Amino acid sequence: MSSQTQQSTAPAATNQGSHHYVLTLELPGRMSSTWYGTFTPTPGASRHDVFTALRNQIGEQNPELSTGNVVFFSLEPNRL
């Protein structure tokens, strides 16, 4: 299982994205990969918009996973 970090280039007040995400994709019987990082959605964006943007970005960078099954997705505000 590999782990990679993907971060948005969108600016945030504290140099981190406003949200933290974790996304795991799997090709059954072949591989599973998890990405995590921060992301600042555009104003008015939905959770689905963020999921789609992250999934597309990962698919562009890793074509073999563009049709992978989503095993896990979490998007939370990046604050304690």
N, C-alpha and C positions, 0 to 999 in steps of 0.2 A: 504494500500500500504506500503510495507516495503522498506527500503533503507539499502544497505550494501556496504561496501568498499572492493574492491579487489585490492591488489597491487602486482606488479611483484617483484620477489626477485632479478631481474637482477640489477647489480650495475650501478649507474650513477654518474657523476662527482659531482653533488650537493646533492647526497643521495635521489634524486627523479628521476622518470623515465623521459625519453626524451619526452614522449607524455602523454596527459591527455585524458581519455576516459569516456564516459557515455553510458551505455547499459541498455535498458529497455526490459524486456520479460513479456509476458502476457499469461495466460491460460484463454481464454475468459469465462467470467461468474464466474471464480473461484478466480483468484489472478493476481496481477501484481507486479513486483519487479524491482527496479532500482539499478544498481551497478555503481560505479565510482571510479576512482583512477588513478594511473600513471603506465606506462608501457614503457619499453625500448625494442623495437624490435631488432631482430638479424640483422646484416648488410645484406642488400639486400631484407629484408622482405617487402611484399606488405601490403596495407591496408586490403586486404582480409585475408592474413595470420594472421594479428593481430586479426581481427574479429573472425576468426575461433578458434584461440588459446583462446581468452577470452570466447567465447561461450562454448567451450569444458570444460574449467576450471569451469565455472559456472554450467554446466550440471553434472560434476563429483561431485561437492559439493552440488548440489541441484537436485537430479535425477528427481523430479517431474517437473522441469522446462526445462529438456533437450529437450523437444519437443515444448517448448513455442514459441509463435509468437514473432518476433522481432518488437517492436513498435518504438524504437528509437535507433540509434547508432551514436555516434560522436567520432572522433579521431582527435585531434589537437596537434600541437607542444606545449610542456609545457613551454612556455615563454610568456612574455608580450611585 
